[in-house]
Amino acid sequence: MTITKRRDPTTIARVVVALVGVGCLLLTVQGAVQATDRGAAMMIDREHDLPALQHQVDLETLWQQFVEQVPPGSRISLTQARTNKDLWRQRLSELAVLRGCVVAQAGPHDYSVGVTAVQRKRPTSPGVRLVVRKVG
């Protein structure tokens, strides 16, 4: 005679939730490992990954210009870039949050902020410029 034990439904749910959590953790670790690998490679050899270095320089330049031109707590509206529209919209939104600004989709705003591409003077010089226009 065999005795079968019934599993508790809450135990099964807990196992499923734990497995989903571990899967999500593995996905996020992959990005962290890639970022660490790129950072270490760039520290060792500045020309190792030129596109990644150029992107980093572009972001640092935009952040410096954002801090200089847009006061904290401002309401801003984002203008479309000609290239990499989604990338620059996302990055400008992140910079605005870091600066304590509010991104207004519609309605009144203090500044109109966008990104324009410029020609690089050197391979490692910035290839973008922040365009800020005060409204009103």
trRosetta pair geometry for C-beta under 8 A, 3 or more apart (Angstrom, degrees):
i j d omega theta_ij theta_ji phi_ij phi_ji
7 11 5.9 -115 179 70 92 123
7 12 5.8 87 132 -50 125 105
8 11 4.3 88 70 -1 95 107
8 12 7.3 -169 91 -6 52 82
9 12 5.6 -53 -151 36 39 112
9 13 6.3 40 152 -19 69 105
10 13 5.5 -52 -146 38 36 113
10 14 6.3 41 153 -23 66 104
11 14 5.7 -52 -149 34 31 113
11 15 6.5 32 153 -19 64 104
12 15 5.8 -54 -150 35 32 111
12 16 6.4 31 152 -18 65 106
13 16 5.7 -54 -147 37 32 111
13 17 6.2 31 155 -18 66 107
14 17 5.8 -55 -146 38 30 110
14 18 6.2 32 154 -20 65 107
15 18 5.7 -54 -147 37 30 112
15 19 6.4 30 154 -19 64 106
16 19 5.8 -55 -149 36 30 110
16 20 6.4 30 154 -17 65 105
17 20 5.8 -53 -147 37 32 110
17 21 6.3 35 153 -20 64 107
18 21 5.6 -55 -149 37 31 115
18 22 6.4 31 154 -18 65 104
19 22 5.7 -51 -146 36 32 110
19 23 6.4 36 153 -21 63 105
20 23 5.6 -54 -150 35 32 115
20 24 6.5 31 153 -17 65 104
21 24 5.8 -54 -148 36 31 109
21 25 6.3 33 153 -20 64 107
22 25 5.5 -53 -147 36 33 115
22 26 6.5 36 154 -21 64 103
23 26 5.8 -53 -151 33 31 112
23 27 6.7 31 151 -19 63 103
24 27 5.7 -53 -152 33 35 113
24 28 6.6 27 154 -13 67 105
25 28 6.0 -59 -149 39 32 105
25 29 6.2 36 153 -24 66 107
26 29 5.6 -51 -144 32 32 114
26 30 6.8 43 154 -29 61 98
27 30 5.9 -48 -160 19 32 116
27 31 7.6 26 149 -11 60 100
28 31 6.0 -52 -160 34 43 109
28 32 6.6 40 147 -16 70 107
29 32 5.5 -58 -149 40 38 113
29 33 6.1 40 154 -22 71 105
30 33 5.9 -55 -148 35 28 110
30 34 6.5 27 154 -16 62 107
31 34 5.7 -55 -148 37 32 111
31 35 6.3 30 156 -18 66 107
32 35 5.8 -55 -145 38 30 110
32 36 6.3 30 156 -18 65 107
33 36 5.8 -55 -146 38 30 110
33 37 6.2 33 155 -22 64 108
34 37 5.6 -54 -146 36 30 113
34 38 6.4 27 157 -16 65 106
35 38 5.9 -54 -146 38 30 108
35 39 6.2 31 155 -19 64 109
36 39 5.7 -55 -144 38 30 112
36 40 6.2 29 158 -18 65 106
37 40 6.0 -56 -147 37 27 108
37 41 6.3 25 155 -17 63 110
38 41 5.7 -58 -145 39 30 110
38 42 6.2 28 157 -19 66 108
38 49 6.1 -59 -145 39 94 158
38 52 5.5 -123 -167 -179 128 161
39 42 5.9 -56 -146 37 28 109
39 43 6.5 30 155 -21 63 105
40 43 5.8 -54 -149 33 32 111
40 44 6.5 25 155 -14 65 108
41 44 5.9 -59 -149 39 31 107
41 45 6.4 -37 174 45 68 91
41 48 4.5 -154 154 130 100 162
41 49 6.2 65 109 -9 128 111
42 45 7.3 -84 -130 72 23 53
42 46 6.4 46 -170 -119 68 42
42 48 5.9 -131 -87 44 47 119
42 49 6.5 -68 -75 41 91 99
42 52 6.8 -118 -72 104 126 118
42 53 6.0 156 -131 -83 120 96
42 56 7.7 60 -148 4 165 160
44 48 6.9 59 74 -50 88 141
45 48 4.0 105 87 -55 104 99
46 53 6.6 84 180 -116 68 151
46 124 7.4 -5 158 -96 115 150
47 50 6.0 1 -159 -71 64 92
47 53 7.5 -68 -111 2 32 159
48 53 7.9 122 54 -39 71 120
49 52 4.0 18 121 26 117 119
49 53 6.3 145 89 -20 68 88
50 53 5.5 -57 -143 39 33 112
50 54 6.1 35 158 -22 68 105
50 123 6.2 -46 -154 166 124 120
50 124 7.8 -108 -144 -79 84 79
51 54 5.6 -52 -145 36 31 113
51 55 6.4 34 155 -20 64 105
52 55 5.7 -52 -149 35 32 113
52 56 6.4 34 152 -19 64 105
53 56 5.7 -53 -149 36 32 112
53 57 6.4 33 152 -18 65 105
53 124 6.1 -44 136 -122 121 95
54 57 5.7 -53 -147 37 32 111
54 58 6.3 36 152 -22 64 105
54 120 7.5 -53 -135 -92 117 149
54 123 7.3 -85 -79 166 110 67
54 124 6.9 -128 -86 -122 69 46
54 127 6.1 24 -178 -3 110 126
55 58 5.6 -51 -148 34 31 115
55 59 6.5 29 154 -17 64 104
56 59 5.9 -55 -149 36 31 109
56 60 6.3 28 155 -16 65 107
57 60 5.8 -56 -145 39 30 109
57 61 6.2 32 155 -20 65 108
57 124 6.1 153 -56 180 158 68
57 125 7.1 -171 154 180 148 14
57 126 5.5 -145 139 -84 100 63
57 127 7.8 84 92 3 109 80
58 61 5.8 -58 -149 37 27 111
58 62 6.4 26 155 -18 64 106
58 126 5.7 122 -100 -144 54 79
58 127 5.7 -41 -87 47 113 82
58 128 4.7 65 -150 20 105 115
59 62 5.7 -53 -146 37 31 110
59 63 6.3 33 155 -21 65 105
59 91 6.4 -117 -116 -157 95 135
60 63 5.7 -53 -148 34 32 112
60 64 6.5 32 154 -18 64 104
61 64 5.8 -54 -149 35 31 110
61 65 6.3 24 156 -12 65 109
61 126 4.0 46 -47 -103 168 141
61 128 6.7 151 85 70 126 83
61 129 7.7 -65 140 -100 124 46
61 130 7.9 -170 130 -19 82 97
62 65 5.8 -60 -146 43 30 108
62 66 6.0 35 155 -26 67 108
62 91 6.9 54 97 138 160 123
62 92 7.5 -100 173 -89 135 73
62 95 6.5 -105 130 -74 106 159
62 115 6.8 -22 -111 -106 127 113
62 128 6.3 -9 -63 101 105 123
62 130 5.4 122 -137 -62 70 108
63 66 5.6 -52 -144 34 29 114
63 67 6.4 28 158 -18 63 105
63 95 5.9 -151 -103 -124 71 116
63 98 7.8 -25 -133 86 106 147
64 67 6.0 -56 -150 36 28 108
64 68 6.4 23 154 -15 63 111
65 68 5.7 -58 -146 40 32 111
65 69 5.9 1 167 2 69 119
65 129 7.2 140 -92 -163 171 58
65 130 3.9 169 112 26 135 131
65 132 7.8 -173 152 -19 100 119
66 69 6.5 -75 -136 48 21 92
66 70 5.4 -30 -171 28 66 117
66 92 7.9 174 -97 -136 134 72
66 95 4.9 -97 -128 161 178 133
66 96 7.7 -117 -165 -72 135 54
66 99 6.2 -127 142 -52 113 147
66 113 7.5 48 -118 -150 93 139
66 130 5.9 -162 -62 -118 68 163
67 70 7.5 -55 -95 51 13 78
67 99 6.7 -161 -94 -107 65 117
69 130 6.6 -179 36 110 145 130
69 132 4.4 158 144 25 136 160
70 74 5.5 -120 -177 39 90 144
70 76 6.5 -5 -145 -75 138 135
70 96 7.7 -60 128 -111 155 75
70 99 6.3 59 98 144 112 161
70 101 6.3 -16 149 -72 127 147
70 111 5.7 -137 -118 56 99 169
70 113 6.6 -5 -75 -85 140 133
70 132 6.1 -147 -61 -126 91 143
71 74 5.2 109 69 -43 77 113
72 99 5.5 -144 -107 166 71 78
72 100 4.4 32 -166 62 96 123
72 101 6.9 -129 -150 -57 41 74
73 100 5.3 -20 -60 124 58 109
73 101 6.6 -56 6 -96 2 53
73 102 7.8 12 -167 -8 42 91
74 101 4.9 -17 62 -123 73 105
74 102 7.5 -142 104 33 39 72
74 109 8.0 67 158 -175 86 77
74 110 4.5 -106 -162 62 99 138
74 111 5.5 28 154 8 141 114
75 101 7.1 162 -94 -172 20 85
75 102 4.9 -25 -110 71 70 103
75 104 4.9 38 178 -28 104 125
75 108 6.7 60 97 113 151 73
75 109 4.4 -131 122 -131 97 65
75 110 5.1 115 54 0 73 90
75 111 7.7 157 86 26 48 71
76 96 5.8 -132 46 -119 132 130
76 101 5.3 20 0 165 114 135
76 102 7.2 156 22 78 68 49
76 103 5.9 -36 73 -109 86 56
76 104 6.7 166 73 18 29 86
76 109 5.8 84 -141 -173 12 122
76 110 6.7 -49 -76 58 56 82
76 111 4.7 -26 -112 73 87 93
76 112 7.2 147 -163 -101 76 19
76 113 4.9 5 -175 1 130 119
77 103 7.5 108 -107 -163 31 64
77 104 5.4 -51 -78 72 78 91
77 105 7.8 110 -127 -127 84 11
77 109 4.3 155 -29 54 97 168
77 111 7.4 -170 27 96 69 47
77 112 5.1 -26 69 -111 98 70
77 113 7.2 155 74 22 43 73
77 135 7.6 46 20 -32 119 148
78 89 5.7 105 146 -132 150 78
78 92 5.4 133 -119 101 120 140
78 93 7.0 -43 -57 -63 149 79
78 103 6.3 2 -24 -150 108 112
78 112 8.0 148 -104 -162 9 61
78 113 5.9 -38 -107 73 57 85
78 114 6.7 116 -170 -86 59 66
79 112 5.6 54 -38 171 112 100
79 113 6.9 -172 12 84 86 32
79 114 3.4 -45 65 -69 105 125
79 131 7.3 -52 55 84 134 116
80 85 5.5 -8 -160 -135 91 110
80 89 7.5 -17 -115 -69 58 112
80 114 7.1 -5 55 -129 22 120
81 84 6.2 -20 96 73 136 70
81 85 5.4 -173 58 -103 82 53
81 88 4.3 52 -10 55 147 152
81 89 7.4 -139 7 -43 101 74
81 114 6.2 164 -75 -174 68 92
81 115 4.5 -15 -93 69 123 95
81 116 7.0 -169 -135 -84 85 38
81 117 7.7 92 -173 -32 109 85
82 85 7.8 -105 125 -71 5 87
82 116 7.3 46 8 -130 106 66
82 117 6.8 -88 57 6 109 109
83 117 5.8 24 31 -39 123 136
84 87 4.0 -36 171 40 106 122
84 88 5.5 100 108 -19 95 96
85 88 6.6 -69 -148 42 22 98
85 89 6.1 21 159 -19 63 113
86 89 5.7 -57 -143 37 29 113
86 90 6.3 28 159 -18 64 108
87 90 6.0 -63 -155 37 26 108
87 91 6.2 17 156 -13 65 111
88 91 5.5 -53 -137 42 36 109
88 92 5.9 36 161 -19 68 107
88 114 7.8 52 140 -166 132 60
88 115 4.3 -118 -160 32 141 144
88 128 7.7 -176 -108 -144 124 150
89 92 6.1 -55 -143 39 25 107
89 93 6.4 29 154 -21 60 107
90 93 5.7 -57 -152 34 29 113
90 94 6.5 28 152 -18 64 105
91 94 5.6 -53 -150 35 34 112
91 95 6.4 34 152 -18 66 104
91 115 8.0 38 75 -48 118 149
92 95 5.6 -50 -144 37 35 112
92 96 6.3 41 153 -24 65 104
92 103 7.9 114 120 -104 90 127
92 113 6.0 167 -166 118 131 118
92 114 7.7 -34 -91 -117 162 28
92 115 6.7 -142 -59 -33 122 109
93 96 5.7 -53 -150 33 30 114
93 97 6.6 30 153 -18 63 104
93 103 5.4 -25 -123 -50 82 160
94 97 5.8 -54 -151 35 32 110
94 98 6.4 32 152 -18 65 106
95 98 5.6 -55 -148 38 33 113
95 99 6.2 23 155 -12 66 111
96 99 5.8 -64 -147 44 29 105
96 101 4.0 -85 -166 73 84 113
96 102 7.4 -115 160 21 119 4
96 103 5.2 102 99 -58 161 96
96 113 7.6 165 -76 55 113 157
97 100 7.7 47 -176 -70 30 22
97 101 7.2 -87 -62 55 25 70
97 103 7.9 -42 -53 -16 79 108
104 107 5.4 -107 -176 67 123 92
104 108 7.1 -77 -174 83 168 40
104 109 4.3 -158 49 -79 137 111
109 112 7.0 101 102 -71 127 64
109 135 5.9 68 89 37 76 149
110 134 7.0 -36 162 -146 71 72
110 135 6.2 174 177 46 19 95
110 136 7.5 -73 -133 34 49 119
111 132 5.6 -18 -171 -164 122 94
111 133 6.7 145 -161 74 68 44
111 134 5.8 -40 -103 -104 76 49
111 135 6.4 -168 -93 2 19 90
112 132 7.3 149 77 -157 53 44
112 133 4.5 -13 57 61 103 100
112 135 5.8 94 -24 -52 94 109
113 130 6.9 -23 -161 -170 92 98
113 131 7.2 146 -158 82 42 59
113 132 5.4 -4 -106 -105 76 75
113 133 8.0 -161 -69 26 38 66
114 130 7.7 146 81 -161 39 54
114 131 4.6 -19 68 62 88 107
115 128 5.2 -10 -171 -171 107 123
115 129 7.3 145 -157 72 59 40
115 130 6.4 -38 -101 -105 65 51
115 131 7.0 -176 -88 14 13 90
116 128 6.9 148 78 -157 37 69
116 129 5.4 -24 65 61 88 91
116 131 5.3 60 -10 -32 110 123
117 127 6.1 -12 -153 153 82 85
117 128 5.8 -47 -106 -100 48 68
117 129 7.9 119 -145 17 5 79
118 126 7.1 39 60 113 115 88
118 127 6.3 -170 64 -169 66 39
118 128 6.5 147 17 -115 85 13
118 129 5.1 58 -23 -18 126 111
119 127 7.5 -24 -155 -135 13 75
120 123 6.5 64 136 -114 141 21
120 124 8.0 125 -171 39 128 14
120 125 4.9 148 -161 68 81 91
120 126 7.1 -170 -111 88 81 28
120 127 4.8 -36 -62 -86 99 88
121 125 4.6 2 47 45 85 165
122 125 4.4 101 45 -17 80 105
126 129 7.2 105 129 -69 127 64
